[in-house]
């Protein structure tokens, strides 16, 4: 299949929000990650202004595609992939990391769960009314409910999120898409992520419900989309919000819509951290990842500590530790083709 996506020279992905903060981790040689370590944490000049961890996800993605051009220094194309959950943690981390909200060219919302788009209006407010394109699926604003493994029902978890109309009034210009869409240099969304017969262990058990046509049905996350970026001479960077439909299904969908078979990196939520997920599912995921053979694996957010540890042990050379506030600079020097 021919490539449908184009290429980017390099990409920098900053974790604005994630479930973890780690100021101790040191990367091995050849891995380029900007981290706020102990020196930053203990510097009195920073006044204790450190990124905070929260159960949510938001990534700032800077795509560089015009380096070496005659118009001067390269300017990135910037995408905000998800907007976290809590306004307090999202806005705090934006400020601590020195991110200018007006530098962001567009927003892509992976799916309509509150830990991924709960702070969308807060972000738009930070732009002072300057409009911003927001790519969503038409079902993003569906009402959602959670049924716990113990039988408790948490009604309408999305009620805490500002409405679509409130976000439009704050400057959101919604682009509703149900198909793959190019969203930047060498970058495109996947559209809905189907379940594949050759990945029988995905998705994980569903405990979220969705309101459709005045009926409550299982939430198969029809609105979830991933983002893929084609790194020149390296392959796809697969970026997942939660991978409710499975991280392997997500990778397969990225390969299908982009026309690129080689996968360089897999970053984001793997949805393996919930109590109802079978213990063997992480091992099954690892076996499929070995077949795909990405050079970089960065599990985040909903992957969970236990599954993350298993992935780290299975991929000691490919695994990279996440942390709120860190920036992954891809491709890593150790993978750069001379």
ABEGO torsion letter per residue (X at the ends): XBBAAEBBABBBBBBABBABBBAABBBBBGBBBBBBBAAAAABAAAGGBBBBBBBBBBBBBBBBAABGBAAEBBBBBBBBBEAEABAAAAAAAAAAAGBBAAABABBBBABBBAAAAAAAAAAAAAAGGBBBBBBBBAAAABBBBBBBAAGBBBBGAAAABBBAAAAAAAGBBBBBBABBBBAEBGBBBAEBBBBBAABAAOBBBBABBBBBGGBBBBBAGAABBBBBBBBBGAEBBBBBAAGAAEAAAAAAAAAAAAGBABBABBBEBAGAABAABBAAAAAAAAAAAAAAGBABBBBBEAAEAAAAAAAAAABAAABBBBBBGBBBBOBBAAABBX
